[in-house]
Amino acid sequence: MDFEPWWLISLPVLFGLGWVAARVDIRQMLSETRSLPDSYFKGLNFILNEEPDRAIDAFVEVAKLDPETTELHFALGSLFRRRGEMERAIRVHQSLLARADLPQAEREHAQHELAQDFLKAGMLDRAEQAFLQVHNTARYSVAAVRALIRIYESEHDWPKAIEAVKKLRALVDEPVPQLVHYQCEQAQTALSSKPPAIDVAIAALDAADNAANALAAKHVSQASQARIAMLRAAVARASGQPAQERAWLESVLAQAPEYAGLVANDLLNVCRVTNQAGQALALLKAHYMRHPTLDMFNVVFRELRVQEGYVPAWAFAREALRAHPSLLGLDRLLEAELASDDTPKTGTAIAPDADLSLLRSLIHKHTQRLDRYACSHCGFEARHYYWQCPGCNAWETYPPRRLEEIR
């Protein structure tokens, strides 16, 4: 490539243009810097020195001096909410909404932030109204509907929760397994009324079945199947139909075997009505051999004591505890023996009554904490079984086993 003389002329020209551009950028930067309040730089300095409280005060001062800094308002409001200063967060976002010149996109943003403030502050009514104002927007619809579902769950407003889930399903293609439980909660409420609203409960359970059938197979849990069947059995019991009640309870043993301990007593009770308690005991004992749980052990042992006496009951208990050692199982066994009238006071089958009482009191002290269900999500412990954890509000996080069995 040949050398061109005009290149010597172009080099100084290009250098001069670069120098002029740099001068312009520096002047613009200096101009913008001078226009920033001193509080802004104080706030930055406090952040660098890890003094967040003083930094917040400084940035609040900036926001007062320059109300147009909407991004700073949003940042402050979010920071206040994370720190738990809900009144200050609410005031920041309400002040933004009060501005008539606020663009629509930023107005929706402020409304959504305000709704989150109300929700975290526990002001559920105001949070609901705030989320409803953005639940049809393009940017915040999904987040708002999810928040509304949480609010309706907290208020146990199951009809509204169901409608919110339907709206969510229209927005995003994802399964919502808890919809089955919302329908079941409706059925439970109907059955708890005086008198029981049987027709309402049946309609809710039909909807629960439809919701379960609409889910992919991998999302249909044993818990959902067990709960629907248990509520169907309750409907049959309220309607005076023991044969149907028994059929539904036996379906839990077949379809959701881990949950059999929750229905074992009900199955025995309904079979007593039809003089078929022996069949029920044989069924439960066979089920325990395949799917042993402490709850089922307790039911089978007690019923053996009633139907066949202490010798067969203790033979079953020894075999069960050898296969699955459990202090809690032994504690329940001793409790049943002490409460029974036909326990022999001497002999080789069991210890004398005084020794049993001492042994049970010693064991019971160590098993009280183990005689609970525990949430697998947050660890919340409870003496009763819950479909929804009272601690973290998650669904189906309680295994149907006592704490000793899952440790």
TAZI-V949842 format. One line per field, one symbol per residue. ss: DSSP state (@ for helix, = for strand, . for the rest). phi: phi as a letter, one per 40 degrees, with the letter a starting at -180 (. if undefined). psi: psi as a letter, one per 20 degrees, with the letter a starting at -180 (. if undefined). Layout:
BEGIN
ss: ???
phi: ???
psi: ???
END
This chain:
BEGIN
ss: .....@@@@@@@@@@@@@@@@@@@@@@@@@@@@@@..@@@@@@@@@@@...@@@@@@@@@@@@@@....@@@@@@@@@@@@@...@@@@@@@@@@@@......@@@@@@@@@@@@@@@@@...@@@@@@@@@........@@@@@@@@@@@@@@...@@@@@@@@@@@@@@......@@@@@@@@@@@@@@@.....@@@@@@@@@@@@@@@@@..@@@..@@@@@@@@@@@@@@@@@...@@@@@@@@@@@@@@.@@@@@@.@@@@@@@@@@...@@@@@@@@@@@@@@...@@@@@@@@@@@@@@..@@@@@@@@@@@@@@...@@@@@@@@@@@@@.............@@@@@@@@@@@@@@@.....===.....==.....=......=..=....@@@@.
phi: .ccbcccccccccccccccccccccccccccccccccccccccccccccfbcccccdccccccccbcccccccccccccccccgccccccccccccccccccddcccccccccccccccccgcccccdcccccbcbcccbcccccccccccccccfccdccccccccccccbcacbdcddcccccccccccccbccccccccccccccccccccccdccccccccccccccccccccccgbccccccccccccccbdcccccbccccccccccbfbccccccccccccccbcbcccdccccccccccbhccccccccccccccbdacccccccccccccccbcccbhccacdccccccccccccccbdcccacbcccbgcbacbcbcbcccbgccfbcccbcdccbc
psi: pqpphihhhhghghgghhgggggggghgghghghipqhhghgggghghjlmhghgghghhhghghniimhhhggggghggghijmhgggggghhhghiphjpqgghghghggggghggghijmhghgghghhijijqhhjgghghghhghghghiknhghgghhghhghhhqnqqnhihghghhhgggghhirorpngggggghhghggghhhiqqhiiorhggggggghhghhghghilmhghgggghhhghghmhhjhhiigghggghhhhjlkhgggghghghhhhhmpqgghgggggghhhghirhghghgggggghghmpphhghghghghghiqijpqirrigrrrghhggggghghhhiighilrqppigijpqqhqpqhppigijqqkjoqlqrhhhj.
END
